Amino acid sequence: MNLDPLHSPARRAGLLAAAATVLSGCSGARVLDSLVPRSGYRLQPGIAYGPDPRQKLDVYRPPEGARTGGTPPIVVFFYGGTWTMGERADYRFVGEALAAHGAIAVVADYRLSPAVRYPEFLRDSARAVRWAFDHAAEIGGDAADIVVMGHSAGGYNAAMLALDARWLQEVGLAPRQLKGWIGLAGPYDFLPIDNPDAQVAFDWPRTPADSQPLAHASSAAPRTLLVAADTDSVVNPRRNSFAMAEKLQAAGVDVTLRHYGRINHVTLVGSLAAPLRWLAPVHADVLAFLGLRRT
């Protein structure tokens, strides 16, 4: 019997080990990226959206000749890392996961703690979204079809842009202009703060109560997709994703909540990469939310 090496126990163990380091600043994301076919997207790297070296983004577009079924949606993605670590280049697997299936992915860096503290990483995130609106046609998309998406700390950034109007207003936009937002294991209600890195990032205990996304959940929120891992030991899924879904649903917002038992906090985002999609249908959930089909 010939076994597909991708699905062999040893292969799966190695891929899971790679995914387990995605948020650690080690080589796991690069291992996943090494398995991404470069023919699945067109990359425009290192575009500045502000003057700081951290204020740069990469744009992933569907390959030439791809049948996108119309103007591709634009997804502005923010990675996690407790607001203290992360590099956009390590999330090529996210860009490919979206671009190879008909979306335009904008993967943005933002300034990190301790160099900056809340709310500066939200201001950077808002500026990256402003760039996407200003350059939507130039990159082949439509400013009327922009979604913000993030994992973990990046899910917090996406949530705050979608729910708390202050940050997009600073760049001349409003949450109602977003087509939607996607939160992957995001922290939406985390006071008091016990994580040492997050304490610095949010100047705990002087953290304002209105820094919490759940406090801003209202009927004004755009369409929402929340994905969580039942066994998440980093961000409590019930306090965060479940509670956010319940509050938005009660306000009449169109919300989809998906949660899975086979993944954890890290492998949730890792499952966007083609070699790990057997773990959970997170990739399919995201594409469905965007109105795209897997090809």
C-alpha positions in Angstrom: 0.0 0.0 0.0 1.3 3.4 -0.9 0.7 6.0 1.8 0.6 9.7 1.1 3.6 11.0 3.0 1.7 14.2 3.9 -0.7 12.1 5.9 1.8 9.7 7.5 2.0 9.9 11.3 5.6 11.1 11.2 4.7 13.8 8.7 1.8 15.0 10.7 3.8 15.1 13.8 6.4 17.3 12.1 3.9 19.7 10.7 2.2 20.0 14.1 5.6 20.7 15.7 6.1 23.5 13.1 2.7 25.0 13.7 3.3 24.9 17.4 6.1 27.5 17.0 4.2 29.9 14.7 3.7 32.3 17.5 6.9 31.8 19.3 9.1 33.8 17.0 11.0 30.6 16.0 11.0 28.8 12.7 7.7 27.1 12.7 6.0 29.6 10.4 8.9 29.4 8.0 8.6 25.6 7.9 5.0 25.9 7.0 5.9 28.5 4.4 8.5 26.2 2.9 5.6 23.9 1.9 3.6 26.7 0.2 3.7 26.6 -3.6 4.9 30.0 -4.9 2.8 29.6 -8.0 -0.3 30.1 -5.8 -0.1 33.9 -5.6 1.6 37.0 -6.7 3.5 38.9 -4.0 4.1 42.6 -3.7 6.3 42.8 -0.5 7.5 45.6 1.8 5.0 48.3 0.9 5.2 51.2 3.4 1.9 52.4 4.9 3.7 54.8 7.3 7.2 56.2 8.1 8.2 53.6 10.8 10.2 50.5 9.6 7.4 48.4 11.2 4.7 50.1 9.2 5.0 47.9 6.2 2.7 45.3 4.5 2.8 42.6 1.9 0.1 42.1 -0.7 -0.8 38.6 -2.0 -2.9 38.5 -5.1 -4.4 35.6 -7.0 -2.1 34.2 -9.7 -2.3 35.6 -13.3 -5.2 34.0 -15.1 -7.0 32.8 -12.0 -10.8 32.7 -12.2 -11.9 34.7 -9.2 -15.5 35.0 -10.3 -15.5 38.8 -10.1 -13.5 41.4 -8.2 -11.6 39.6 -5.4 -12.4 40.5 -1.8 -9.5 42.2 0.2 -8.6 40.8 3.5 -6.3 42.8 5.8 -4.7 40.3 8.2 -3.0 40.9 11.5 -0.9 38.2 13.2 -0.7 37.4 16.9 2.3 37.3 19.3 1.0 39.1 22.5 1.7 42.4 20.8 5.4 41.8 21.4 6.6 39.7 18.4 5.8 38.8 14.8 6.9 39.3 11.3 4.7 39.6 8.2 7.1 37.4 6.2 6.4 34.5 8.5 2.7 34.5 7.5 3.1 33.8 3.8 1.1 30.7 4.4 -1.9 32.9 5.3 -1.4 35.1 2.2 -1.3 32.0 0.0 -4.3 30.4 1.8 -6.3 33.4 0.7 -4.8 34.5 -2.6 -4.7 31.0 -4.1 -8.5 30.8 -3.6 -9.5 34.1 -5.0 -8.9 36.8 -2.3 -6.4 39.6 -2.1 -4.5 39.3 1.2 -2.8 42.3 2.9 -0.5 41.0 5.7 0.6 43.9 7.8 3.3 44.4 10.4 2.6 46.9 13.2 4.7 48.4 16.0 5.2 46.2 19.0 5.5 46.4 22.7 7.6 47.5 24.6 8.6 50.1 21.9 5.0 51.2 21.9 1.9 50.4 24.1 -1.8 50.4 23.6 -3.3 52.0 21.6 -0.4 52.5 19.1 -0.7 49.1 17.6 -4.4 49.8 16.9 -3.4 53.1 15.2 -1.0 51.2 13.0 -3.6 48.6 12.2 -6.0 51.4 11.2 -3.4 52.9 9.0 -2.9 49.6 7.2 -6.6 49.4 6.6 -6.6 53.0 5.3 -3.9 51.9 2.8 -6.1 49.1 1.6 -9.0 51.4 1.0 -6.8 53.9 -0.8 -5.1 51.3 -3.0 -8.0 48.8 -3.5 -8.4 49.4 -7.2 -4.6 49.5 -7.7 -4.2 46.0 -6.3 -7.2 44.6 -8.2 -9.9 44.8 -5.5 -12.8 47.0 -4.5 -12.9 49.3 -1.5 -16.5 48.2 -0.9 -15.3 44.6 -0.2 -12.7 44.9 2.6 -12.6 42.5 5.6 -10.3 42.7 8.6 -9.0 39.4 10.0 -6.6 38.5 12.8 -5.4 35.7 15.0 -4.8 36.0 18.7 -3.5 39.5 19.4 -4.1 40.3 15.8 -7.7 39.1 16.3 -7.9 41.8 19.0 -6.6 44.4 16.6 -9.2 43.4 14.0 -12.0 43.3 16.6 -11.2 46.8 17.8 -11.2 48.3 14.3 -14.5 46.6 13.5 -16.2 47.5 16.8 -14.7 50.6 18.3 -15.1 53.5 15.8 -12.4 55.6 17.3 -9.5 53.9 15.5 -10.8 54.0 11.9 -12.2 57.5 12.5 -8.6 58.7 13.1 -7.8 57.7 9.5 -11.1 59.0 8.0 -13.0 55.7 7.9 -15.8 54.0 9.8 -16.4 50.4 10.8 -19.6 50.4 8.7 -17.3 50.6 5.6 -15.9 47.2 6.4 -17.6 44.2 4.6 -16.9 42.2 7.8 -14.4 41.0 10.3 -12.9 37.6 11.2 -11.5 36.7 14.6 -9.4 33.6 15.1 -9.0 32.9 18.8 -9.0 36.6 19.6 -8.9 37.9 23.2 -12.0 40.2 23.5 -12.3 40.4 27.3 -9.1 39.9 29.2 -9.1 42.2 32.2 -7.5 41.8 34.7 -4.3 41.1 32.8 -2.1 38.3 34.1 0.2 37.8 31.1 3.5 39.7 31.7 3.9 40.7 28.1 0.3 41.9 27.8 0.7 43.8 31.1 3.5 45.9 29.5 1.6 46.3 26.2 -1.5 47.6 27.9 0.2 49.5 30.8 -1.5 47.3 33.4 -3.0 48.2 35.9 -3.8 51.5 34.2 -5.5 49.7 31.3 -8.7 51.5 30.4 -11.9 49.5 30.5 -12.8 50.6 27.0 -9.7 48.8 25.7 -11.8 45.6 25.6 -13.6 44.7 22.3 -16.5 43.1 24.1 -17.4 46.5 25.6 -17.9 47.8 22.0 -20.0 44.9 20.6 -23.2 46.5 19.3 -25.7 46.5 16.5 -23.3 48.8 14.6 -20.8 45.9 14.1 -20.2 44.5 10.6 -20.9 40.9 9.7 -18.7 38.6 11.8 -17.0 35.3 11.7 -15.5 33.9 15.0 -13.4 30.8 15.1 -12.2 29.2 18.3 -10.5 26.1 19.6 -12.3 24.2 22.4 -9.0 23.3 24.0 -7.4 26.7 23.8 -5.4 27.2 26.9 -4.1 30.7 25.9 -7.4 32.5 25.1 -10.4 31.2 26.8 -12.9 30.4 24.0 -16.1 30.8 26.1 -15.1 34.1 27.7 -14.0 35.5 24.4 -15.3 34.0 21.2 -18.5 32.6 22.6 -19.3 35.7 24.7 -18.6 37.9 21.7 -20.9 35.9 19.5 -23.7 35.9 22.0 -23.5 39.7 22.5 -23.4 40.4 18.8 -26.2 38.0 18.1 -28.3 39.7 20.8 -27.7 43.0 19.1 -28.9 41.6 15.7 -25.5 41.3 14.0 -25.0 38.6 11.4 -22.5 36.3 13.3 -21.1 32.9 12.5 -19.4 31.0 15.3 -17.3 28.0 14.6 -15.4 26.0 17.2 -13.4 22.8 17.0 -12.0 20.2 19.4 -9.0 19.0 17.3 -7.1 22.2 17.3 -5.5 24.5 19.9 -4.6 28.2 20.0 -1.7 27.9 17.6 -2.8 25.1 15.3 -6.0 27.0 14.7 -4.1 29.6 12.5 -1.7 26.8 11.4 -4.6 25.0 9.9 -5.0 27.7 7.2 -1.8 26.2 5.6 -2.6 23.5 3.1 -0.6 20.7 4.9 -2.6 21.2 8.1 -6.1 21.7 6.8 -7.0 18.1 7.9 -7.0 19.4 11.4 -10.1 21.6 11.1 -12.1 23.3 8.3 -10.9 26.8 9.4 -9.8 27.6 5.8 -13.1 26.5 4.4 -14.9 28.6 7.0 -12.9 31.7 6.0 -13.5 31.2 2.3 -17.2 30.7 2.8 -17.5 33.9 4.8 -15.7 35.7 2.0 -18.1 34.1 -0.6 -15.3 32.1 -2.2 -15.0 28.4 -3.0 -12.0 26.2 -2.5 -10.3 25.4 -5.8 
